[in-house]
Amino acid sequence: MSTAYLLEIACNSAASALAAEQGGAHRVELFENLAQGGTTPSYGTLAVARERVRIPLFVLIRPRPGDFLYDTLERDIMLRDIETCRRLGCDGVVIGALDKAGAIDLPLCRELVAAAGPLGITFHRAFDAARDLRVALEAVITLGCQRILSSGGAGDAMAGSTVLAQLVEQAGTRIQMMAGAGLNAHNIAAVARQSGCRQLHASAKAVRRSMMDFHNPALLGLESEWVQSDADAVAALRKALERTA
């Protein structure tokens, strides 16, 4: 495959991270609680993923679902989680925080960046929740992040591709814009072309069903299925980008 595009897979478990690697992803973003937008994974998930995944492993630093306005308790949790990522040898962290007015929370984000030290840093989709994306872009650049994950402020990256293209132009060579949200093998090439983003982010998820012979009928909806990244879906995403390059 041409190296023109980089494919990052959003992985909600260690199993998803292994599937991403198997399918040909270039990088993993590891987290838990996909249905709630993602939160920081457990220590066990981090440790096992780091031991077994050979491609770059970035970890989402998000202490809870919901908005991106954090208090001092949540700040302390994020700093501890970043410390754990460094200790385990992760390649990078994925951070983000806003103030009450919808601007990038520069004081808190500077603390998170400082705690990360030599780790790579992605600014996550808190960016899309900011009041003014062009102003937010300049603020994130001052933090020294390498990339911003964004849908262009829209519900998905396809809908936001025009705004993403404007942000790519504004960013120039100062920071990478990475398109994400709603990407699949059918639309990833179009988003790459329309937005100008050279890095793309997708979950490549598929439903997994329980292999148990017995299920309590009263709990069937809770225990019978879940989603995780699928190696074939990852391979399809990579193939779609290969045709674009």
N, C-alpha and C positions, 0 to 999 in steps of 0.2 A: 504493500500500500504506500502511496505517496505520503510523505511527512507533512504535506501542506495543512492538514487538519489534525487536530488532537481530539480524541474522543474520551471524555470522562464519564464514568458510570456512577450514578447515585445508588449506593448500596445500603440496604436496611438491615444487613446482618453479615456475619463472617461468611456464611454460605453464598450470599449474593456477591461478596467481594471475590470469592474464588471463581464463581461463574463469570464474573466480569473479566477476570484475567484469562480464563479459558476461552472466552469469546473474542478476545483480541483488543480489549480496552487498553488505553494508554495510561489511565490514571483512575483511581477510585476515590470517591468521597464516601466515607463511612459514617453512618448514623443509625438511629433507631426511630420507631414511631413515624413511619412514612405517612400514614393517614392524617397525622397532625402537623405535617410539614417538616418533621424531623427534629430529633433532640440528640444530645450527646450519647453515644453508645456506652454500654457498661465496660468496666475494666476487663472482664473476661472476654468480651467481644473484641475489644481493642487488642489485647495481648495475643489471642489466637490468630486474628487477622494479620497482625504484624509478623508473627512467626511464619505464616504460610503463604502470604501474598508477596510476590516479588516485584510487582509494578509499584510505582509511587502511590503512597497511601496518605490521603488527607482526611482529617477528622473534623466533623461538624462540632463546633463549640456553641451549644444553645441549651440552656438549663431547663427550659420549659417551652410548651407550645404558646401560641398567642402573639402578642405584639413584641416589639424589640426595645421597649423602654425597661431598663433593668435597674433594680435597687442594689444596695451595697451587699446584701446577702448573695444575690445572684452574681454580682461581680466577683465575689470571693470564690464562688463555685467555679466560674469560668476560668479564673486564674489557676485553681487547683487542677482542673481538667487539662489545661494547656501544659502544666508541669508534668502531668502523667503522660501526655503525648510525647513530650521530649524524652522522658525517662525510658519509654518503650521503643524509641527510635522511629517514630512516625516521620513522614517526610514533610508534612505541613498541616496547618489548621485552617478552618473556615470560620470566620468571625463576622460580627456585625452588630451594631447597636445604634439606636436613634434617641434623640431627646424628645421632650414633650411637644415641641413645635414641628417635629418631622424632619429635622436636620440630622446629619451624622453626628453622633455623640463623640466628638473628637477626644476629650479627656479620657473617657473609658476605653475607646478603641486604641489610643496610644498605649495605655497600660497593657492591653491584650497583645498588641504588637511587640512591645518590649518583653513581655513574658515569653513570647514565642521564640525570641532570639534568632537562631539560624534557620528556623523552620520556614518553609514557604507559606505564603498567606493569600488566601482567597477571601474577598469580601462577599458575603452571601446575599440572598435576596431581600434582606432588610433594605438594601439599596432601592428596590422597586417600591418600597413603602414610603420612601422619602418624598417630601413636599415638592422639591425641584430636582429632577434627575441631573440636569447639567451642573448645578451647583454641587450636588452630592458627589458627582464624578470628580470634580476638582478637589473636594475634601478627602476622598478616598486616596487619590494620588498622593496627597501630602503625607498620608500614613505610611507609604512605602509598600503597599500591597502589590502583588504581581498581577492579579486579575480580579474582575468583578463578575459574579454570576448574575445574570439578569434576563428578564423577559421583556425588557424595554418598558417596564411598568404596566404591562398588559397581563391578561389572564394566562396567556401562553406566548411562547416565543414567536410563533407564526404571526399572531395578531400584533405583536410588538416589533416585528422585523424592521419596519421603517424607522421607528425611534432608535432601535439598536444600531442601525446604519448611521444615524446621526451621532450617536455616542461613540461609535468606532472612529468616525472622522474627527470628533473632538479630542478623543484620547490620543490619536496618533500612535507614536511609539512609546508613550509614557506608561501605558498600562494595557493589558489585554482585556477585551470584553468577551465573556463566554456566554453564549446563548443557551438558555435552559428553560424548561417548563413545557410539557406537552409534546416533546419531540419523540418521533418514532421513525421507523425505516421508510415510511411513505412521505414524510415531510422534512426530514433532517437536511436533505440536500437543498431543498428550496430555501429553508431558513438560512443555511450557510451562504448561499448565493445572494439572497436579498439583504441580509444583515451585514455581510462582510466579516462576520466573526470567524476566526480560524480555530477556535476552541468551542466544542459543543458538549452539552451535558444532558444525559437522559438516564432514566431508571431502568429501561429494558425489562420491565417486570412482567411476570406471568403468574397465574394462579397455581398454587400447590395444594393438593388435596391429601387429607389424612389417609394413611395406610392402615389405621386401626380397624380391627374386625368389630369392635363394639363401640357404640356411641350412645350416650344418654340423650334420648330424643328431646328432652327439655333444653339441652345445651348445644344442639346440633349447629346452630348458627355461629357459636363461639369457637368451636374446636375443630370444625370439619375442613376449613381451608384458610390459606393465608397467601401473601404474595412475596416473591423474592425475584431478584434479577435472574435472567435466563441466558445461558451461554449462546443459544441459537439467536435470540433476539439481539444480543450484543453484536454477534457476527453479522447480522442483517444490517444493523446501523453502520458498522464499519464498511461493509460492502457498498452501501448507499453513498457514503462519503468518498470511497475510492473512485466511484464512477464520476463524482463531481470534480475531483482533483485534476 
